[in-house]
């Protein structure tokens, strides 16, 4: 395995650890706790309004619906911004490291279907560095989705 690939994957894993720490710090904030409390309050709202009691419950909860939507949108945007920062910085690091190693391709004995080309001279597959970055971040998308979930 090339030193370039090792450095890229290590850097991406480091960025993911930073992302998880930032998201967990955000989840510990007062704003996030308020949103969770509001969401739990709205979970008690009647789904089908069948009686006057349900109408009264709904009227008590109705003023909280719009602010909750806005706050959930803010939380989604914060998570997306953090993930995009991780993605953009990993692409920039790939560009930087590729410039240092003076190669934008990595030779590998294992090919990636539709994303690599076979080089008959060396007998190896040629994989662009950016494909490795995309695959590493796609594999780490699970971490993003798990951390971004509002319980």
MODELLER restraints for C-alpha pairs under 7 A, 6 or more apart:
rsr = mdl.restraints
at = mdl.atoms
rsr.add(forms.Gaussian(group=physical.xy_distance, feature=features.Distance(at['CA:2:A'], at['CA:106:A']), mean=6.99, stdev=0.5))
rsr.add(forms.Gaussian(group=physical.xy_distance, feature=features.Distance(at['CA:4:A'], at['CA:97:A']), mean=6.93, stdev=0.5))
rsr.add(forms.Gaussian(group=physical.xy_distance, feature=features.Distance(at['CA:8:A'], at['CA:94:A']), mean=6.48, stdev=0.5))
rsr.add(forms.Gaussian(group=physical.xy_distance, feature=features.Distance(at['CA:9:A'], at['CA:136:A']), mean=6.93, stdev=0.5))
rsr.add(forms.Gaussian(group=physical.xy_distance, feature=features.Distance(at['CA:12:A'], at['CA:90:A']), mean=6.17, stdev=0.5))
rsr.add(forms.Gaussian(group=physical.xy_distance, feature=features.Distance(at['CA:15:A'], at['CA:86:A']), mean=6.01, stdev=0.5))
rsr.add(forms.Gaussian(group=physical.xy_distance, feature=features.Distance(at['CA:19:A'], at['CA:82:A']), mean=6.74, stdev=0.5))
rsr.add(forms.Gaussian(group=physical.xy_distance, feature=features.Distance(at['CA:23:A'], at['CA:147:A']), mean=6.90, stdev=0.5))
rsr.add(forms.Gaussian(group=physical.xy_distance, feature=features.Distance(at['CA:35:A'], at['CA:68:A']), mean=6.68, stdev=0.5))
rsr.add(forms.Gaussian(group=physical.xy_distance, feature=features.Distance(at['CA:35:A'], at['CA:71:A']), mean=6.80, stdev=0.5))
rsr.add(forms.Gaussian(group=physical.xy_distance, feature=features.Distance(at['CA:38:A'], at['CA:68:A']), mean=6.87, stdev=0.5))
rsr.add(forms.Gaussian(group=physical.xy_distance, feature=features.Distance(at['CA:42:A'], at['CA:61:A']), mean=6.58, stdev=0.5))
rsr.add(forms.Gaussian(group=physical.xy_distance, feature=features.Distance(at['CA:45:A'], at['CA:57:A']), mean=6.67, stdev=0.5))
rsr.add(forms.Gaussian(group=physical.xy_distance, feature=features.Distance(at['CA:45:A'], at['CA:58:A']), mean=6.14, stdev=0.5))
rsr.add(forms.Gaussian(group=physical.xy_distance, feature=features.Distance(at['CA:46:A'], at['CA:54:A']), mean=6.04, stdev=0.5))
rsr.add(forms.Gaussian(group=physical.xy_distance, feature=features.Distance(at['CA:46:A'], at['CA:58:A']), mean=6.80, stdev=0.5))
rsr.add(forms.Gaussian(group=physical.xy_distance, feature=features.Distance(at['CA:49:A'], at['CA:55:A']), mean=6.29, stdev=0.5))
rsr.add(forms.Gaussian(group=physical.xy_distance, feature=features.Distance(at['CA:79:A'], at['CA:148:A']), mean=6.11, stdev=0.5))
rsr.add(forms.Gaussian(group=physical.xy_distance, feature=features.Distance(at['CA:91:A'], at['CA:133:A']), mean=6.87, stdev=0.5))
rsr.add(forms.Gaussian(group=physical.xy_distance, feature=features.Distance(at['CA:94:A'], at['CA:129:A']), mean=6.88, stdev=0.5))
rsr.add(forms.Gaussian(group=physical.xy_distance, feature=features.Distance(at['CA:98:A'], at['CA:104:A']), mean=5.39, stdev=0.5))
rsr.add(forms.Gaussian(group=physical.xy_distance, feature=features.Distance(at['CA:104:A'], at['CA:128:A']), mean=5.92, stdev=0.5))
rsr.add(forms.Gaussian(group=physical.xy_distance, feature=features.Distance(at['CA:104:A'], at['CA:129:A']), mean=5.60, stdev=0.5))
rsr.add(forms.Gaussian(group=physical.xy_distance, feature=features.Distance(at['CA:105:A'], at['CA:126:A']), mean=6.17, stdev=0.5))
rsr.add(forms.Gaussian(group=physical.xy_distance, feature=features.Distance(at['CA:105:A'], at['CA:127:A']), mean=5.43, stdev=0.5))
rsr.add(forms.Gaussian(group=physical.xy_distance, feature=features.Distance(at['CA:105:A'], at['CA:128:A']), mean=4.35, stdev=0.5))
rsr.add(forms.Gaussian(group=physical.xy_distance, feature=features.Distance(at['CA:105:A'], at['CA:129:A']), mean=5.46, stdev=0.5))
rsr.add(forms.Gaussian(group=physical.xy_distance, feature=features.Distance(at['CA:106:A'], at['CA:126:A']), mean=5.67, stdev=0.5))
rsr.add(forms.Gaussian(group=physical.xy_distance, feature=features.Distance(at['CA:106:A'], at['CA:127:A']), mean=5.19, stdev=0.5))
rsr.add(forms.Gaussian(group=physical.xy_distance, feature=features.Distance(at['CA:106:A'], at['CA:128:A']), mean=6.22, stdev=0.5))
rsr.add(forms.Gaussian(group=physical.xy_distance, feature=features.Distance(at['CA:106:A'], at['CA:129:A']), mean=6.48, stdev=0.5))
rsr.add(forms.Gaussian(group=physical.xy_distance, feature=features.Distance(at['CA:107:A'], at['CA:124:A']), mean=5.92, stdev=0.5))
rsr.add(forms.Gaussian(group=physical.xy_distance, feature=features.Distance(at['CA:107:A'], at['CA:125:A']), mean=5.56, stdev=0.5))
rsr.add(forms.Gaussian(group=physical.xy_distance, feature=features.Distance(at['CA:107:A'], at['CA:126:A']), mean=4.69, stdev=0.5))
rsr.add(forms.Gaussian(group=physical.xy_distance, feature=features.Distance(at['CA:107:A'], at['CA:127:A']), mean=6.31, stdev=0.5))
rsr.add(forms.Gaussian(group=physical.xy_distance, feature=features.Distance(at['CA:108:A'], at['CA:124:A']), mean=5.58, stdev=0.5))
rsr.add(forms.Gaussian(group=physical.xy_distance, feature=features.Distance(at['CA:108:A'], at['CA:125:A']), mean=5.16, stdev=0.5))
rsr.add(forms.Gaussian(group=physical.xy_distance, feature=features.Distance(at['CA:108:A'], at['CA:126:A']), mean=6.35, stdev=0.5))
rsr.add(forms.Gaussian(group=physical.xy_distance, feature=features.Distance(at['CA:109:A'], at['CA:124:A']), mean=4.98, stdev=0.5))
rsr.add(forms.Gaussian(group=physical.xy_distance, feature=features.Distance(at['CA:109:A'], at['CA:125:A']), mean=5.90, stdev=0.5))
rsr.add(forms.Gaussian(group=physical.xy_distance, feature=features.Distance(at['CA:110:A'], at['CA:125:A']), mean=6.52, stdev=0.5))
rsr.add(forms.Gaussian(group=physical.xy_distance, feature=features.Distance(at['CA:111:A'], at['CA:125:A']), mean=5.43, stdev=0.5))
rsr.add(forms.Gaussian(group=physical.xy_distance, feature=features.Distance(at['CA:115:A'], at['CA:127:A']), mean=6.89, stdev=0.5))
rsr.add(forms.Gaussian(group=physical.xy_distance, feature=features.Distance(at['CA:116:A'], at['CA:125:A']), mean=6.21, stdev=0.5))
rsr.add(forms.Gaussian(group=physical.xy_distance, feature=features.Distance(at['CA:116:A'], at['CA:126:A']), mean=5.56, stdev=0.5))
rsr.add(forms.Gaussian(group=physical.xy_distance, feature=features.Distance(at['CA:116:A'], at['CA:127:A']), mean=4.76, stdev=0.5))
rsr.add(forms.Gaussian(group=physical.xy_distance, feature=features.Distance(at['CA:117:A'], at['CA:125:A']), mean=5.44, stdev=0.5))
rsr.add(forms.Gaussian(group=physical.xy_distance, feature=features.Distance(at['CA:117:A'], at['CA:126:A']), mean=5.22, stdev=0.5))
rsr.add(forms.Gaussian(group=physical.xy_distance, feature=features.Distance(at['CA:117:A'], at['CA:127:A']), mean=6.79, stdev=0.5))
rsr.add(forms.Gaussian(group=physical.xy_distance, feature=features.Distance(at['CA:118:A'], at['CA:124:A']), mean=6.02, stdev=0.5))
rsr.add(forms.Gaussian(group=physical.xy_distance, feature=features.Distance(at['CA:118:A'], at['CA:125:A']), mean=4.31, stdev=0.5))
rsr.add(forms.Gaussian(group=physical.xy_distance, feature=features.Distance(at['CA:118:A'], at['CA:126:A']), mean=6.08, stdev=0.5))
rsr.add(forms.Gaussian(group=physical.xy_distance, feature=features.Distance(at['CA:119:A'], at['CA:125:A']), mean=5.74, stdev=0.5))
rsr.add(forms.Gaussian(group=physical.xy_distance, feature=features.Distance(at['CA:119:A'], at['CA:126:A']), mean=6.52, stdev=0.5))
